[in-house]
């Protein structure tokens, strides 16, 4: 029983490490300015 809990805990730690890595290993200055979607309420530019 203890071995199953230890394995489940290890899998959870690996999952959290993967999520942490993907969230915080991006660009140093954040996203590019043009990457943000435009406001749909705004009128289209002419």
HELIX and SHEET records of a PDB file:
HELIX    1   1 UNK A    2  UNK A   24  1                                  23    
HELIX    2   2 UNK A   33  UNK A   35  5                                   3    
END                                                                             
